[in-house]
């Protein structure tokens, strides 16, 4: 069983249970078990501070992931409890992205959560070109959850 901690410091009201259920299903699809992940929903000011401090970019972003391992080779043996890391989502930038791409905030929230989980899984992408392997997998996973409502 995966363990998820969710904290909402944004101005958007959201229910934790649907988010946890969605993330548990995503982790299950990825074959992850006994993972511990914390998710923080914030605003632009907080995520901008983190982005400046950890990535040297003085601007807000939509999602940041802080993995507890540096590469796939350092993941623990299957079956061991594993603290995977933290995901921070700016609900302000999420809403701007949804508007920009012409999609609902629910779909953008699912995309950012899957994106964060994939980063914690050791995946990365060089750019936002949709043919990047991580982004291809992200969209495949999202297609499995088209009817899931989080907000």
SULDAHU-V25701 format. One record per residue. PHI is phi as a letter, one per 20 degrees, with the letter a starting at -180 (* if undefined). PSI is psi as a letter, one per 30 degrees, with the letter a starting at -180 (NA if undefined). OMEGA is omega in degrees with one decimal (NA if undefined). Layout:
# SULDAHU-V25701
phi:PHI psi:PSI omega:OMEGA
phi:PHI psi:PSI omega:OMEGA
This chain:
# SULDAHU-V25701
phi:* psi:k omega:178.4
phi:e psi:k omega:-176.5
phi:d psi:k omega:-176.0
phi:c psi:k omega:175.4
phi:d psi:k omega:-178.4
phi:c psi:k omega:176.3
phi:c psi:k omega:-179.2
phi:d psi:j omega:175.9
phi:d psi:g omega:177.4
phi:e psi:l omega:177.5
phi:e psi:f omega:-179.3
phi:e psi:k omega:175.9
phi:f psi:k omega:174.9
phi:b psi:l omega:-179.8
phi:e psi:k omega:-176.3
phi:f psi:e omega:-174.6
phi:g psi:e omega:178.4
phi:f psi:e omega:178.6
phi:f psi:e omega:179.2
phi:f psi:e omega:-179.8
phi:f psi:e omega:178.2
phi:f psi:e omega:-178.3
phi:f psi:e omega:176.8
phi:f psi:e omega:179.3
phi:f psi:e omega:177.7
phi:f psi:e omega:179.1
phi:f psi:e omega:177.6
phi:f psi:e omega:178.3
phi:f psi:e omega:179.4
phi:e psi:f omega:179.0
phi:m psi:g omega:-179.6
phi:e psi:k omega:179.1
phi:c psi:k omega:-179.7
phi:m psi:g omega:174.6
phi:e psi:k omega:172.2
phi:d psi:k omega:-179.0
phi:c psi:k omega:173.0
phi:d psi:k omega:179.8
phi:c psi:k omega:176.7
phi:d psi:k omega:173.3
phi:e psi:k omega:-174.2
phi:c psi:a omega:172.2
phi:d psi:a omega:-177.0
phi:f psi:e omega:-175.5
phi:f psi:e omega:-178.3
phi:f psi:e omega:-177.8
phi:f psi:f omega:176.2
phi:f psi:e omega:177.5
phi:f psi:e omega:178.3
phi:f psi:e omega:-179.1
phi:f psi:e omega:178.4
phi:f psi:e omega:-175.9
phi:f psi:e omega:-172.3
phi:d psi:f omega:-178.3
phi:c psi:f omega:179.4
phi:m psi:g omega:179.8
phi:d psi:j omega:-175.9
phi:e psi:i omega:179.0
phi:b psi:l omega:175.9
phi:f psi:l omega:175.6
phi:c psi:l omega:-176.1
phi:e psi:e omega:-176.6
phi:b psi:k omega:173.2
phi:c psi:k omega:176.6
phi:c psi:k omega:178.8
phi:c psi:j omega:-178.3
phi:f psi:k omega:-179.6
phi:e psi:f omega:174.8
phi:c psi:l omega:-176.3
phi:e psi:f omega:-178.0
phi:b psi:l omega:-179.8
phi:f psi:f omega:-177.3
phi:f psi:f omega:-176.8
phi:e psi:g omega:177.4
phi:f psi:k omega:-179.2
phi:f psi:l omega:176.3
phi:f psi:k omega:178.6
phi:g psi:k omega:179.9
phi:o psi:f omega:176.9
phi:e psi:k omega:175.1
phi:f psi:k omega:-171.6
phi:c psi:k omega:173.7
phi:e psi:j omega:-173.8
phi:f psi:e omega:179.5
phi:q psi:a omega:-173.5
phi:c psi:k omega:173.9
phi:c psi:k omega:176.5
phi:d psi:k omega:-179.7
phi:c psi:k omega:173.0
phi:e psi:j omega:179.5
phi:f psi:f omega:177.0
phi:f psi:e omega:179.5
phi:f psi:e omega:175.7
phi:g psi:e omega:-179.5
phi:f psi:e omega:177.9
phi:f psi:e omega:178.4
phi:f psi:e omega:-179.0
phi:g psi:e omega:178.3
phi:f psi:e omega:-178.9
phi:f psi:e omega:-177.3
phi:e psi:f omega:179.0
phi:m psi:h omega:177.9
phi:c psi:l omega:178.5
phi:f psi:l omega:179.2
phi:f psi:f omega:177.3
phi:f psi:e omega:179.6
phi:f psi:e omega:179.0
phi:f psi:e omega:177.3
phi:f psi:e omega:178.6
phi:f psi:e omega:-179.9
phi:f psi:e omega:-177.7
phi:f psi:e omega:177.9
phi:f psi:e omega:177.2
phi:f psi:e omega:179.2
phi:g psi:e omega:179.3
phi:f psi:e omega:179.1
phi:f psi:e omega:179.6
phi:f psi:e omega:175.6
phi:f psi:e omega:178.6
phi:f psi:f omega:179.4
phi:e psi:g omega:178.4
phi:n psi:g omega:180.0
phi:e psi:l omega:177.2
phi:b psi:l omega:178.8
phi:b psi:k omega:-177.8
phi:f psi:e omega:-179.3
phi:b psi:a omega:-178.6
phi:e psi:g omega:176.3
phi:f psi:k omega:-174.8
phi:f psi:f omega:178.5
phi:e psi:g omega:174.7
phi:f psi:k omega:-176.8
phi:g psi:e omega:179.7
phi:f psi:e omega:-177.7
phi:f psi:e omega:174.0
phi:f psi:e omega:178.1
phi:f psi:e omega:178.5
phi:g psi:e omega:-178.6
phi:f psi:e omega:176.3
phi:f psi:e omega:178.8
phi:f psi:e omega:-179.4
phi:f psi:e omega:178.8
phi:f psi:f omega:177.2
phi:f psi:f omega:-174.1
phi:c psi:h omega:-175.0
phi:f psi:e omega:-176.9
phi:e psi:g omega:-175.5
phi:f psi:k omega:-179.6
phi:d psi:k omega:179.8
phi:d psi:f omega:-176.6
phi:d psi:NA omega:NA
